[in-house]
Structure formats: C-alpha cells, structure tokens
Amino acid sequence: MRILLISTAFSGLTQRYYTELEDAGYTVSVELHLGDEAKLLEAVALFKPDLILCPFLTKRIPKALYQNYKCLIVHPGIKGDRGASSLDWAIQAGLDEWGVTLLEADEEMDAGAIWVSKRFPLRAATKSSVFNRELTQAAVDCLWEALSYFEAPAFKPEPLDYTKRDVKGRLQACMKQADRAIDWKKQTTAQILQRIRAADGTPGVLDEIYGQAFYLYNAQAEATLSGKPGEIIAVANQAICRATIDGAVWIGHLKPKLPAGNAIKLPAQMALRDLQPAPAKGWLGLLNKTVKNIDIDYTQPGKQWPCQEVWYILDDAAAYIHFAFHNGGMSTAQCQLLLAVYQHVATLDVKVIVLMGGENCWSNGIHLNHIEAAKNPADESWQNINAMDDLIHQIIATMDKLTIAALAGGAGAGGAILAIAPDQVFVREGVIFNPHYKNMGELYGSEYWTYLLPKRVGLGMANQLTEERLPISAKKAWRIGLVDRVLDRQLPIFLAQVKQLVSTYLNDPAALTALLKQKAETRCVDEAAKPLAAYRKFELTQMYANFYGNDAYHQARQCFVYKQGLQKTPDNIAKHRQSAEVKAPQPGSLLHFAWQESYALGDEKIDDQHKDFFVLAEKLLAAPNKEAMIDTMFDLYQHVKIHFGEEEAFMQQVGFHHYKSHVKEHNLMLEKLLEMDKKVQQDNWNAEDVANFIDKWTKHILNSDLAFNQHWKEMFKFCV
C-alpha cells in the first residue's frame, strides 16, 4: 500500500507517522505543503498513492486532491472541534480531557466525515509537551484504527452531526494575542501558567518587560517567593521570576517582538541583558527592593528551584542525572554545567549513573539559537562542539561505574550521539531518533560519532543513517542495535521500568563487576586500535571547515533559527522525486579516512608511504565516475606494491623473524586490491569494500608493522 504524507513540516507527528508506517512495511513518501498547490498535485501524480494522510497542516489542500483521492486529516481536537487553535483553547481553559480526530478532507475546514476519534487526559503542561506525548500517541492509535477500516467494504465514516451527544466540540476562532494577554494584577499564578503553556512552542504570549515587547515561554510556578505583581523579583539559571497576585512564576525564555520579525528566542536573562536598569544609588537604592540573585548549588541532590535545568537524585547506589534543557538545545555553558554535575556525581559512592535527559526531549546537540545570537557565531559553534565533546569523552572514559541513558524524549544530531555514549541505552516506545547532521548545511558532526555509531550499528548502517538523514523509531533503533531496550510508552511506567532495571544490576554485584571489567578491556582494545583523540581530531577538522570554510552551515542555521520556510521538499523524504540511481557517499560521510598519528612507526619514509595510501583511499571513495575510480585503483595498486616491496627488502636485510608471515599478509592485501579492481570494472563496487580494506590495512600497521618496528629498534640498539 502506497501512502503519501502531506504536511507543513517534517517534524513531530509527521516523523512519528513516517516511522510507524515504514516499520510496518508500507511504501511511504512525504511532500511538504509549502504553498505551491501545483507541486502538491505533481507529487500525487508522481507517487500515485492509495491513501493521503495529513498529520500537520496550516494550509488548505487543493480540492482536486480530496475529490480524486482518499485524504485523511489529523485534527488535534475532539469530535466537532474545528479551528486552528484547538489545543491552545483546551489548555488555556484548563480542561481535564481532550482528543484527536481523523477526518476526511472537505471544502469546509475540519468538517469532513469522521473516521476515528480518541480522547486522553489533558495534563497541566505546555502545548508542545502535550502534543508530543499524549496527542501524538492518540493520533497514532487513530491511524492504525483508520487503516483497519480502509479496505473494509462495510465501513462508512461518520458525518459531522452536532446533534449527536458525543459531538461536544465546536468551531473556535483562531486565538489571538488579545485572547492570551496576561493581567498581572488580576490573574492568579495558575491562570498565567495556563496562558503561557497554551502558547509555548508557538507563538508565545506577548507581554512587556522594561518597556520592551517580548513573547514569554517556558514558565513554572514558584512556591515561596512573592512581590509586587508583574515585577521581576528574582533571577536564577538565566531565568527570571515575576510576582503574581498569589505567588510568582519563573519564565525561562523570551523572544523580543521586533519590527522586522527577525528575533531569537533566548534564555530570559540573556534576552534582557541590555535592558536591565542599573541599581539606584543613595537613599533611593535603599528604599527600592533589589532583584534577588539565586545561586544554585548543583552539588546538592534534588531539584532546588523550579527553573533548575540540571539536577541529580540519589537512590540506593544509583544516581539519576536530569538535564531538562528547553527544546533540547545544549549551549556551551549548559554542556559545561552538565559535565561539572556528572564529574561530581562520578566522585560519589554510586555504582550506576543514569542520564535521564528531560521528559519531553533528550537532547538535540549544540544550541543553534545561542550560536546565532553570539558576536561571532563561528567561534561560538567551535566552543559549543568542543564542550559537547568534553562531556561525551567523560562519559566514555568512566570505567568504574555502569552508565545508562534513559530516553523519555526524542534525540537528534549530537544529542542522539550523546545518548549512545553510555554503556546501556533504554528508550521509551514512541521516541524518535535523528542520528544525523547533514541537514544543517552539510554539517559533519562530532561528539565521537565516527567511533560510537559504527561501534553500535556497524559501518554500513552508520553510513546509511548519516547519509539518508531519516528519522528512525525506537523499535527500529533496537532492531539495528542502536539501543538496548525499548520500554513502555507511558512515562510513569517507563520511569518505573528504568528503576527496576537499575535495581537488577545493583542486586547482582558479581555480574556488575564482570560488566565493568569487560567494559574496561574493550575500551583498552579500542584505544590501542585508534585513540579517542584521533576520532576527535578528525571530526573537528571537518567541523572547522564547516564553521570557518564556507557559509552553508551558517545559512542553514539562520533559516532554522528564524523559521524561514523551505523552498521545496527535501529529496531524502520525497521518494517520488528521487532518482533511481544510487548515489555514492558524498564528502562528509562516515566513509572518509585520514592518517592518524597513532599509526606512525617512526621511520619517515615508511610513514610517508602509509600517509599516501590514506590519501589515495580517500580519492578512490570520492571518485565521481567509473573512469576516475579505475585510474585511482591503478595508482593505489602501484603504490601499495612498491611500498610492500621496499618494506619486505628492508625486513629481509635486518633478519626480521616474522618475515614470511608478513609477506603473506602483503600478498593477501594485494589480492584484495585486485579483487576490488575487478569489481569496479564490472560495476559491482561497494563503498564498504574500501572501508573493510582500510580496516585491515590499519590493523596491519598497528600489529604486524609495529612488531617489525620494535624488532628493528631492538636490533639497532643491540648493534650500537
């Protein structure tokens, strides 16, 4: 069955639908509705779908589509609810229950025949949190029920009829800022929280601070502080605390309203840094209350303040580190803070460290908003990626504790790699992974991904994940070995299961000791084969070129930060527009090789020849056509043959006792090269062949060549 997803953006619910359908074996393609109806019609004509699903739309679809194809719209509301601000009204009104409806596209928006509708309890949470958890899962449940009806001849969808008792929704106006406005002198803390939560993600609640218009986001209730309603009474962790008539609220993020519209959402204190009034002097200063500056002691267990982004909890011999960074971005300072907390926890008498991330999002890597707001975005990018690398290196290097990642929310880019740095990875069912970087202006990525990703899923799958740039479900992540366990989709049950699994490890000291021993031995073997520093150096070399060598990354980042729409649907998700030809890996893929200092033998001539080999292997992989590949293969063969000949003559001259076995290895590698050349000639070449040969070559250098080098040094010393 062929299913086309038409959506405003390839994120959230659209990615969940995509992965669910892909996992189930459906042929799925995506076309983004960017305002060009002709493109939509062209996409349908190319793909010829059996069914069109619209998980997230902000624009109408053409009549020609739903008149000729079955088109089902996902509406984030209960039966009868209509309008673009459905979930916003429900959250702001403080309703106890809400729902999702899957209905047929119709000329009248959200008024088509109903296929299926599901309800769920409505948590007191932000719109994005409710959408990503309860609403998305209800929409998936609707999807599978609707698909069971699709080929059932007796099924007839239910026409919208407001006289029916179970149709309790209504047509609601698009919510405007006047509907969201906060009256600090009249509204309670709970009412203010409802308004900010209903607008969280987009568009935010418009308000005024220090005479400047700002959109407010990321609010939590404060239990102890109070003051004059509306005034800022405290600051902590880059958040501001504003008094209400019955308490106070912490506001984590602000976005200024600018005439041109080019504004960035930033931590509240950062957004206000040029507006905060200077403290008054003399008697006036004594009379006026000053803003309380709260210092958080991150070495203490527990969450001390509602605005606190990083904290840890001790439970028996386990430590659970939480890092609930807003929308998953991790700035330089946030990476450094998390590293400091991790290092402190590592000094405690615990045997297991569990990295919990946040409930709504695990991590999305470096913080693009912070980078865009920096005086020098390239420098800030460089500092941010190095701070991420420092954090992940510390996790990899933790040898005396079992480390676990427990993902309740999604992970993307460097955040997805952070998730696989620990020893074990547990993930909540329904979580989506995006373990790739290239969508951000061909960004190469770091975080030791060239070590961690192939180690978990193999070189071929690692290359596929990073090159295809597609989301994968928790279940697929488990099938390919990216994660170790998929736990319950309900958050409370997931958290209980994580604790139970941790207890299992703690209750079997012998097994835990054996795990740690095996972990240390594996790390030693891996370090001997290729040091972590070599992976980092190579990755950062590519990243330096991304940050300082061209504008592709900077342009892509600006488009992302300023929410500038795409011009067309990306080719990697639009299967109906893809060429049948399989593309060779492009520059920036995992299959790139570089000389590492750890390969050096100490003989300048031999080391230079080894370096030249890596250059030729890189050239072979990047060859644009068959002729170039054949030419490069010839150069590579000649180079290797000459090098082997000189090396063998030198071995024989100094009486190397493993000379015969070494020559045998050389001959086998030459045979492999001839085999590869034959494959190229027959158009049967595979990039992984080169990867496997390079792997054997480096092992040859590290084992056989280093053994000869040690023999030569001993002979030279003896002769002297």
N, C-alpha and C positions, 0 to 999 in steps of 0.2 A: 504494500500500500504506500502511495506517494503522498506525503503531507508537506505543504508549504506553510511556513510560519511567516506571517506579515506583522511587523512590529515597528514601533517608533525607535526602539533601541535594542541592541543585542546585549541585554543585561538582565539581572534578576530573574523574573518569572520566565522570560523568553529563553534564557540559558537553561533553566530547570526543565522547561518543556522539551527543549532540544535534546538534552542529555537523557531524559526519560524515554523519549521516542527512539533515539539512537540505540540505547541499551536494549530496547525491546525488539529491535530489528527492522523498524520502519525506515523507509528511504525519506530523509528529511532535508529540506533546503530552507534558506532564510532570505527574505527580501525586506529591506527596511523601507518603511513608508516615509520618505523624505520630502514629500510634497509634489513629486512628479508622478502623476497618475499614469502617464504613458509608460513609464518604467515599470510600474506595477503590472500593467496589462502585458507588457513584454515578458516579464518574469513568469507570469502564469502560462503564457503561450509557450515559453521555452521548457518549463518544468512539467506542464500538463499534470497538475496534482489531482488526486482523488478527493482531497479534502484541504480546505484552507482554515488554519487556526490563527486567531489574532490575540496573542496573550497580553499585549500592552499597546494601546493606540491612543494618540492625542489628535488624530485627524480621521476624517471620514474615508472609507474606501469607495472606489467607483461603483456605481450601480451595475455596470457591466460585469463586475466580478460576482456579486452575490445573486445576480439573475441567472448566471450560467454555471456557477459552482456553489457547492455547499460551503458556506463561510460561517464559522462559529466565533463569536466574540466573547472574550473573558471580561466580565464586568465585576469590579470589586465592591459588590453590594448585594443585599438580599433581594428576593423576588419583588419586582415592581420598582425598585430603586433605580433612578436614572439621573444622569448628570456627571460632570467631570470631577466633582469634588466629593464623591461618595464617602470615601473613608475619612476624609477631613472632617465632614459634618458629624460622623459617628463618634470619632474620638473627642472632638470638641464638646459634644453633647454629653459625654461620659456614659454612653450606652454600655450595657453589660454583654451584649451579643451582637455579632454582625455576620456577614456571609459573603459568598461568591456565587455568581450566576453565569452559566454558559448558555448563550442565546444566539439565535440566528441573526446575521446582519440584515438590517432592514432600512428602508428610507428614513424612518424616524429613529433617531439615536436611542439605543438601549431599549427599544420597544419590540424587538423581534420575538419570535416564538422561543419558549424556554426549553432547553434540552435537559438541564440538570442544575440544581442549586444546593449548596451546602452551607451550613451555619457553624460558627465557632465562638467560644467565649472571647470577649474583647478585653485584653489586658490593659492596664493603665501603663502604656508605653508609647514610644514615638511611632509615627506613621511608618517610617522605614522599617522599624523592628517588627511591627505587626504585619506589614506587607511581606517581609522576607521570611517570616516564620509561619504564622497561622494562615494568613491569606494565601500564600503560595502553596502550602500543603493542601488546603481546601481546593484550590484551583487544579492541582494535580489529581486529587480524588475525583473532581468533576470531569477531568479529561478522560480518565480510564472508564468511568461510567458512560460517558458520551460515546466513546469508541465501541463499547459493547452494543450500543444501540445503532451504530452507523449502518451496519449491514442487516439489521433486523427488519424484515418487511412490515411487521405489525406495529413498529414503533411510530408514534406521532408526537412531535413536540407540543408542548402546552402553550396555547396562545396567551398573551398577557391579558389578564382579566382582573381589574381592580375590585370586582365584586366578590372574588373568592377570599375566604377567611385567611388563607395562608399568604396572600399577597399583601404584605404590610408596608412595602416601600412606597416611595412617591418621587415625582420629578423634583429635583433640587437644583437651585441656581448655582452657578459657578461661584465658589467662595472668594470674596474679595478681601483686601486688607482691612476695609472698614468692618467686616464681619469678624476679623481676627484681632482687632485692636485691643490693647491692654489698658485698663484704667487702674493704675497702681493704688489709687486712693479708695477704690471701691471693691475690687476683685480680690478674692482670697488666694492663698498660695495654690490650692487645688485647681481653681479656675484658671489661673495664669499658666500653670503647668499644662492643663488640657489644651490651651490655645497654642502654646509653643510646640507641644508634642504633635498636634494636628498639622502643623506646618513644617515639621522637621524633615530635612532632606530637601524639600522644595515646597513653597517659596520662602519659608521663614516668616516670622512675624515682624512687621515693620514697627519700629519704636524710635525713640530719641534718647541719646546719651551725650551729655556735654554739648548740646546744641547741634549734634550731627545725627542724621538719619541712619539707622542700622537695622539690618534684619537679624533677629535673635534665633539661636539654635542651641540644642544640647543642654537642656535645663534639668536640674534635680532639686528636690526640696531640701531646705536646710532646717534642722530640728532645734537649734539652740540660739542662733544669732537673731537679732531684731534691730529695728531702727525706723527712721522716717520712711514711709512707703515711697518706693521708686529710687531712693538714693543708693549708691554703692557703699556698702558698709564694710566689705572685706574683699581681699584677693588671696588666691592660693592656686598653685599649679596652673598658672596662666588663665584661670577662670575668675570671674567677678561675682560677688554676692550682692543681690539687690533686695532691700527690705520690702515686705508686703504688709498688709494690714494685720495679718496674724502670724507673721514669721518672716521667712526670706526664701529666695531661690538662688541657686548657683546657675550662672549662664556661662557655658563653656566656649561658645564660638559666636562670632559676629561677622557680618558682611556689610560694608558701607553701601548705601544707596548713592550711586554716582550718576551724573547726567548722561554720560556715555554708556553706562551699564557695565563697563569693564571693571568689576570688583572681584575680590578674592575672599572667600570665607577663611578666617584665621582664628586662632585662639583669642579670646576676648581681650586679654591684656596686650597682646601684640597688636590687635586692631586699634586699640585706644592709646598706644604709646605716645602719639604726637598730640593728643587732645587732653590728657590728664592735667588738671590745673596744678600749679606749683603750690606747696603748702604756704598758708598765710603766716606772716611774721608778727611778733609782739603780742598784745592782748587779744587781737582778733584770732591769732593762731591758737591761743589757749582756750578761747571760747568755742571755736569750731571743733567738732569731732573729726578726728583723722580716720582714714580708712585703715582697718586692721589688716596687717600683713601676716598671714599664717604660714609658718614653716612646717612642712610635713616631715615627720621622722620616718623615713622609709625602711629603717632597720627594725621597726616595731611591727609585729604581726597584726593583721587585721586592717580593715578599711577605716581610717580615722575620720575622713571627711567625704561627703557625697561627691565632690568634684575630683577625688583622687583617681588617677588613671592606672597606677601600678600599686599593687599590694600583694602580700602573701599570707597564707593561712597554714598553720602547723596542725597536723592531725597524726598522732602517733609518731612514727618515724618517717613521715612524708611531708613535703612542703608543696603547696599548690600556689603557683605564681600567676596572678591575674594581671593582664595588661589590656584594659578596655580603651584603646585609642579610638577616637571618633572617626568613623568610616574606615578604620584600618590603616591609615597612613602613619608612618613612623618617621618623625623628623630626626635630625642629628641628635638633638638634646633628649628626645624620647628614647632613642636607641641606647644612648649613654646611661640614662636613668635605669632602663630595664637591665642593662649589663651590670650596673652597680648593685641593684637588688639581687640579681642572680648570683653575683660573686659573694654577696653577704650570706645568702641562703646556703651557698655551697660550703661555707665555713661552719654551718650549724651541724648538730649531731642528727642528721637525717640520712636515710639510705635511698630515698626516691625523691626526685624533683619532677613535678608535673607542671608543664607550661599550659595554662588554661586559655590564654588569649582573652577575647571578650565574648560575651554571649551572642552578639549579633554579627561580629566579624572577627576572624582570627588575625589576619594581617594582610595588607596589600603592598608591603615593601616601602620604599623610600617615599617621603612626603612631598608630592608634586606641588601642592599649594605653598608650602613653606619655601620650596626652592624657587618658585615663580616670584614670591614676594621678596626674595633676598636681593641685596645690592648687586651681587654677582652670581646669577643662577648656576653658572658652570662650576664655580668654586664650591657653592653650597651642595650641588649634586655630588661632587667629589668627596666632600666631607661626610655627606649622608651615607653614601655607599660604603665608605670605609668604616663608619660607625656600625652599619649592618654587618659588615664582615667581621668586625671585632666581636660582636655579640655571638655570631654563629660559630666563630672559632672557639670561643669559650665553651660553648655547649658541646662541640665535637671533642674538645680536649678534657672534658670532665670524665675522669676514669674511675673515681671512687663512688659514684652514685649512678643509679639507674635513672635515665632521663626519659620522660614521656611527654609527647604532645597530645593534648586532648582538644580537638577542634569542634566547638559547638557552632561556629560560623564559617563562612567561606574564606578562601585564601587565594591570593593572586600574586603573580610576579615573584618578587623576592620574598613575600610573605609565604608563598607556597613552598619555597625552598627552606625558609626558617622552620616550617612545620615538619620537614623530614630530617632536620639536623639531629633531633634526639634519637635515642635507641629504639623507641616504640612510638607508633602513631595510631591513636584512636580517633575516630571521626563519627560524628552524628549523621545518621542517614538523612539524605536530602542536601547535605553540604556540597557545594560546587568548588572544584579546583580549576584554576587557570595558571598552570605552571609554565608560563612563557613570558617573554619580554618584548618581542619584536614589533608588536602593535604600537609601541611607543617610539615611533621614529626609528625602527630597526635597532633598538637598544640591545646590546649584547647581554647584559646582566652579569652579576657577580654573586656574592653570597655562597661561594664554593659550589655553585650548581653543577659545574663540569665534573666535580667529584661525587656529590651527593645524589644527583639524579640518575646517572648511569649505574651507580652502586645499587640503587634500589630497583630500577626497572630494566636495566641493560642498555647498551649503547644504541641499538636500533630504535627502541621505544622512546628513549630520551630524545633522540633526534626527531622522531615523529611528533612528540608532544611540543617541542620548541619550534619546529618548522610549521606545523599545521595551525598552531595558535588557536586551538579549540578548547572549550570547557569540557571537563570530564566529571562525571558523578562520583559520589563516594563509593558506590558499588564498583564502578569501573576502576577507580583508584585502587581498590582492594584486589580486583582480579589481576591487574598488571603488577602488583607488588609495591605500589607507591605508599600504601598504608597497611597497617597490620590487622586492624579490626574495624568493622562498621557496627556501631551501637544504635540504640533505639532513637527514633526521630524526635520523640518528645523530650524536651530539655531536662525536666526533673528526673526522668528515668535514665537518660544519658549520664547525668552527673552522678547518680547513684551507682550506675554500672562502672564508671571510671573509678570511683572509690573502692568498689568491690574488687576490681582487678588489681588495684594497688595493694589492697589488703592481702590478696593471694600471693603477690611477690614477697611482701613483708613476713608472711606466715611460713615461708619456706626459705630460711636463711641459707641453706646449702645450695639450693637452686639459684638464689640471688647471687651468691658468691661465684658460682660457676659462670653465670651470665656476665658478671663484671670481669672475670678472668678472660673469658672468650673475647669480650669487647676490647680489652687492653691488648691482647695478642693480635687481633685483627687490625687495630689501629697501628701497631708497630709494623706489621707487614705492609700495610698501605703506605705508611710514611716512608718506609725503605724503598718501595717501588716508585713513589712520587710524592714528595713532601707537600703538605698543605700550602706552604709558602709558594710553591711553583704554580699550583692551581690559581691562587690569589693573584700572583704577579701576571699570569697570562690573561686572566679575566679583566683585571684592572687596566691592562694595556689596551684592550678593546674598548673598555668604558671611557678611558681617557680620550680616545679618538671620537667616541660618541659625544662627549661633553665639550671638547675643545676643537675637534677637527672639522665639524660641519654643523649645519643648522637643523637637520632632520628631526633630531630628538627635541630640540628646543621648540620648534614649530609644533610638533605633535603634543608636547606638554602644554603649550599655550592654548591649543584648541581644546584640550581636555579640561584645563583649569577654568577657562572662560566659557565652557559649554557651547563651543562653536560646533554647529552640526556638520556631519559628514556630507560629502558631495555625492557619494554613491555607496552602495552596499559593498563591504569588503569581499574580495573574491573568495577568501577562505571559507566563508559561511554561505555564499551563494553558489551552490553546486551547479545550478542551472546555467551559470555563466563561466564555469571552469572549463579549461581546455582539457582534452582527453590525454594530452601528453603529460608524462610525469616529469616534473622539474627537478633538476639536480639541486642539491643543497646550495643555498646562496651564501655569500660571505657573511659571517656572523653566526653560522650554525655551530652545533656542537662538534661536528667533524672537521675541526681545524687543529693543526698540530704546530707546536713550537718547541724549539730547543730549550731544555731546562738545564740549569747549572748542575743539578744533581746527576746529570748524565756524563759530566766531564770526567775523563780518565787522567788528565794531567799531561798528556802528550799533545802538543799543539797541532801537529799535522793530522793525527787521527781524530782529534776533537773537531777540527775544521771540516774534515770529511763527513763526520757524523752530522754536523750542523747543516751541511749542504744537502744531506739526504732529506732532512725535515723540510727544507725549502722546496725541494723537488716534489715531495709528497703533497705539500700544500698546493703547489702549482697544478699537480695532477687532479686534485679534487675540484679545483676552481676552473678547470679547462672548459671553455664554452661549447666545444663541439668534439666530435669523434676524432677529427684530424689532429686537433691540438692534444687530445688525450694520447693518441698513438705516438706523436712526437715526444711528448713528455715521458711516456713509458719507456721509449728507447733511451732517452737521456738518463732516466733513473736506472735502467738496467746496466748501462755502460758505467755509470758512476759506481754502482754497488760492486760490479765485477772488478773494476780497477782497485777499489778500496779493499775488497776481500783479498785480492792477490797480494797487495803490499803488506797487509796485516799478516797473512799467512807466511810470507817470506821472512818477516821480522820474527815471528814466533819460532820458526824453524831455526833461525840463526841463533837465538838465545836458548834453545833447547826446552821450550815450553812442554811440560809433561802431558797436557791435555790437548796437544796439537791436533791429533786425529779426530777427536770428538768435536773440536771447534770447527775444523774444516767441514765435517759432516753437516754441522748446523748451517754453515755458509752455503753449502750445496743445496740444502733443503730450501733456504730462502731464495736462492736464485731460481729454483724450480717453481716456487710460488710466484715469483715475478713473471716468469714465462707463462704460467697458467693465467695470471691476471691479464697479461698482454693478449692472450688468446681470447679471453672473454670480451675484452674491448673490441677486438677485431670482429667478433661475432655479435656485437651489440648486446652482450649479456653481462655487462659490467654493473657492479653494485658498489655504492659508496662504502658499504660496510666491509667490503673486501680490503680496501685500503686501511680502514680502521683496524681490522684484525692483523694485517701485516705490520702496521706501526706498533701495535701492542706487542707482537712477537719480537720486533726489532728492539724496542726499548728493554724488554726482558733480557734479550741477548746482551745488550750493552751492560745492564745492571748486574747480570750474573756472569756470563762467560767472559766478556771483555774486562770486567773489573777483576775477575780471577786472574786473567793474564797480566793485567796491570800490576797486581800485587806481586805476582811471580817475578815480573821484570824489575820491580823496585828492590825486592829481596836479593836478586842476582846482582844488581848494580851495587847495592850496599856491601855484599859479600866480596865482590871484586875489588871495591875500594879498600 
